[in-house]
């Protein structure tokens, strides 16, 4: 469904997605290319669990928003459960064409927290955050060279 997200509103791709749909802000610890949490929104519709995530560039993702189902249960950290509101549905439509994934400026946590909270931020990239601790020395070194 990834290509469809860029052209259609979420209500066209997931017609049963509406106010009151159960959603969850989830994370999964990953180790590639460095250890961090990858965030996504889980959407429960008609017994199917959809995953909406901002994928890092790589195998078939192109650094854009991906909508997919999962066939097997994966143990994830559910950070918050909530119901879709009109504002959240509008933000889901706003991000459907997001591209140019960046660990520093546009990562999966930025996108997921924007959908849920309405503003773009990533605690992992704030001072003392896990991603920043890994990336900051490398970025400073590049700037000095």
C-alpha positions in Angstrom: 0.0 0.0 0.0 3.0 2.3 0.2 2.6 3.9 -3.2 -1.2 4.4 -2.5 -0.4 6.5 0.5 1.3 9.2 -1.6 -1.8 9.6 -3.8 -4.9 8.9 -1.7 -6.2 10.0 1.7 -6.0 7.4 4.4 -9.8 7.1 4.3 -9.5 5.7 0.7 -6.8 3.3 1.6 -8.4 2.2 4.9 -12.1 3.0 4.4 -13.1 1.8 7.9 -10.6 4.2 9.6 -12.8 6.7 11.5 -13.2 8.7 14.7 -13.0 6.2 17.6 -10.8 3.6 15.8 -8.4 2.0 18.3 -4.8 3.1 17.7 -1.5 2.6 19.6 1.8 4.4 19.7 4.3 1.5 19.6 8.1 1.0 19.5 10.4 -1.8 18.7 14.0 -1.9 19.7 16.3 -2.3 16.7 20.0 -2.7 16.3 20.5 -1.5 12.7 22.4 0.7 11.9 22.7 1.4 15.6 20.6 0.5 18.7 17.5 2.7 19.0 13.7 2.4 19.1 11.8 2.4 15.9 8.3 3.9 16.4 5.0 3.2 14.5 1.3 3.6 14.8 -0.7 0.4 15.1 -4.2 0.6 13.7 -6.8 -2.1 14.6 -9.4 -2.5 11.9 -11.8 -5.4 11.5 -9.4 -7.8 13.3 -6.4 -6.8 11.2 -3.5 -4.9 12.8 -2.1 -2.4 10.4 1.3 -0.7 11.0 2.0 2.8 9.8 5.7 3.7 10.0 8.3 6.0 8.5 10.9 3.6 7.2 14.6 4.3 7.0 16.0 4.0 3.4 16.8 0.4 2.5 15.0 -2.6 1.2 12.0 -1.4 -0.8 11.3 1.6 1.5 12.9 4.5 -0.1 12.8 6.5 3.2 9.1 7.1 3.1 5.8 6.2 5.0 4.8 2.6 4.8 1.4 1.0 5.6 1.5 -2.7 6.1 -0.1 -5.6 8.0 1.8 -8.0 10.1 1.1 -11.7 9.6 2.8 -12.9 12.8 2.6 -11.3 16.2 5.8 -9.4 17.1 6.5 -8.4 20.7 6.4 -4.6 20.7 6.3 -2.0 23.4 2.9 -0.3 23.4 3.7 3.2 24.7 0.2 4.6 24.5 -3.3 3.4 23.5 -5.8 5.9 22.2 -8.8 6.4 20.0 -8.7 8.2 16.7 -9.9 11.8 16.8 -10.7 14.2 13.9 -7.3 15.8 14.5 -5.4 12.6 14.4 -7.2 11.5 11.2 -6.2 14.8 9.6 -2.6 14.3 10.7 -2.7 10.8 9.2 -3.7 12.4 5.9 -0.9 15.1 6.3 1.9 12.5 6.6 0.9 10.1 3.8 3.4 11.6 1.3 6.3 12.1 3.8 9.7 11.2 2.4 13.4 11.9 3.1 13.7 9.9 6.3 16.5 11.3 8.5 17.6 9.9 11.8 18.2 13.4 13.1 15.4 15.4 11.6 12.7 13.1 10.3 12.8 9.7 12.0 10.0 7.2 12.8 9.5 8.7 16.3 9.1 12.2 14.9 6.3 10.9 12.6 4.6 8.8 15.2 4.6 11.5 17.8 3.3 14.0 15.3 0.3 11.8 14.6 -0.5 11.3 18.3 0.6 14.6 19.9 0.3 17.1 17.0 3.9 18.3 17.0 7.2 17.0 15.5 9.7 15.9 18.1 11.8 12.9 19.0 13.0 12.5 22.6 15.6 10.1 21.3 17.2 13.0 19.5 17.0 15.5 22.4 20.0 16.0 24.7 20.7 12.8 26.5 18.5 10.8 24.1 19.7 7.4 22.8 20.0 8.4 19.2 21.7 11.7 19.9 24.3 10.0 22.1 25.2 7.8 19.2 25.0 10.4 16.4 26.3 13.6 18.0 30.0 12.7 18.2 29.9 11.6 14.6 28.2 14.8 13.4 30.6 17.0 15.5 33.6 15.1 14.0 32.2 15.7 10.4 31.8 19.4 11.1 35.3 19.7 12.4 36.8 18.1 9.2 
